[in-house]
């Protein structure tokens, strides 16, 4: 949910980490990157590669390696399938990216 205080502005269907690997708690967005490079097992996978699972946007948390990003598997939204990040539809993560500034608090509940 995107909230402004107690007011719910919008809800999104997302995917979270397999086996409850998404950490619960309150985090802050510390960086925002358009067309992010994905680093996996020492490899840099460019944003233009079909092997880049981050999609078109990255919003990183103040907890290293965790954040909100797009997906190459929109059919799996609503499931626990990521390595711990929050996945969103690419068009929706682009929208959210424009709406929230660095410093925004993100609360993840089990």
SVG drawing of the C-alpha trace seen along z (x, -y; Angstrom):
<svg xmlns="http://www.w3.org/2000/svg" viewBox="-7 -13 40 34">
<polyline fill="none" stroke="black" stroke-width="0.4" points="0.0,0.0 1.1,-3.5 0.0,-5.7 0.1,-9.3 -0.2,-9.1 -3.3,-7.0 -4.8,-7.6 -4.3,-4.8 -3.5,-6.3 -3.0,-3.1 -2.5,0.6 -0.2,2.8 0.1,6.5 3.7,7.5 5.9,10.5 8.1,11.0 10.9,13.3 10.6,17.1 10.4,18.8 9.6,15.5 13.1,14.1 11.8,10.5 12.8,8.9 10.0,7.4 10.6,3.9 10.8,0.3 13.4,-0.8 14.2,-3.9 14.6,-4.4 18.3,-5.4 18.7,-5.3 16.7,-5.3 18.1,-4.0 16.6,-4.0 17.5,-1.0 19.6,0.6 22.4,3.1 21.9,6.3 24.9,7.8 24.6,11.6 27.4,14.0 30.1,11.5 28.5,10.8 27.1,7.4 23.9,7.9 23.0,4.7 19.5,3.3 19.0,4.2 19.6,7.9 16.7,10.3 18.6,11.9 18.3,8.7 15.6,9.5 15.3,6.0 13.2,4.5 13.2,0.8 13.6,-0.7 15.3,-0.1 14.6,-1.7 17.2,-0.5 16.6,-0.2 19.0,-1.2 19.4,2.6 22.1,3.7 20.9,5.7 17.1,5.2 14.7,2.9 11.8,2.5 12.1,3.3 10.3,4.4 10.1,8.0 10.6,10.1 8.0,12.5 4.8,10.5 2.8,13.8 4.4,14.6 3.2,11.4 1.3,12.2 3.7,15.1 6.7,15.5 9.4,16.0 12.1,13.3 15.5,13.5 14.0,11.1 13.2,7.9 9.8,6.5 8.9,7.1 6.3,5.0 4.8,4.8 7.2,2.7 4.7,0.0 3.7,-0.3 7.3,-0.4 7.9,-3.3 4.9,-5.1 6.0,-4.5 9.5,-5.6 8.2,-9.0 5.9,-9.4 8.2,-8.7 11.5,-10.5 14.7,-9.2 14.1,-9.0 10.6,-7.6 9.9,-5.0 8.9,-1.5 7.2,0.8 7.2,4.5 4.9,6.7 4.6,10.4"/>
</svg>
